[in-house]
């Protein structure tokens, strides 16, 4: 488990933009579970963070100075940028966002990477059909709650798994989730899932892995689709995890288990943003944010992901 002393805040000279670049002042930082995977020196889908170098992730910022025709001072932009108060970025690395269409923070949440992850993971791999049962682990996180809502829009019965009664109340009363399970208080997780899924499980959107996912596998139906999005319960283990083997359940039920990385869908991001934005405008979707104030609290906000502090998207607001 990372700790506060794994991070340091350092001062540096204010960078100056060159031709084709802009100077961006950070307004919001995104902290996400996937970042933990980049803190390990092992093969993955993206290179690990370098020790003693600046962290980076999703940022919303304001253009302060521009040497690109694509942007002017005052523009609000988003991109994958360093955890810095000010950053010089190439214009091609940034996307302008319109603060009149939706709050700018949605570019890091429901209309950003988490929302797109939910959309393409469920729609492309899960292929939900009306009347099917969809189980979502990590259901109160930014990705999970979006998956729950898209599944409801598609006419599915949704079972959400989260780590507190407060989160589950939000899922049921605000997002219309049919049944919820508190995995921290459930005496018998397998029985709780059986009770919540009397007709079995057609789609499992897996954000957490571990024992929660082990309990879902025996309930998958013929032709079920299991979407591997995240494994947050395993990220901080010091020894390899040992659990039930999924192959028998997949074989007997002719089920699909598929992992995916959202950047693979980059050519289709506009499609996802348009559809998510439409559902949001129509009142078919909601979103929740947990905002931590102060740039100096960015490490604390990140570590909070692993203790379940956040309901919805975890963000850091950089004060003026």
Secondary structure, DSSP 8 states (H G I E B T S, - for coil): ---GGG------------TTEEEEEEEEEE--THHHHTTS-S--SS----TTS--EEEEEEEEEEE-STT--TT-EEEEEEESSSEEEEEGGG-EE--TTTS-GGGGGTTTSHHHHHHHHIIIIII---TT-EEEEETTTBHHHHHHHHHHHHTT-EEEEEES-HHHHHHHHHHS--SEEEETTT-S-HHHHHHHH-TT-EEEEEESS-HHHHHHHHTTEEEEEEEEE---GGGTT-SS------SHHHHHHTT-EEEE--GGGGGGGHHHHHHHHHHHHHTTS----EEEEE-GGGHHHHHHHGGGT--SBEEEEE---
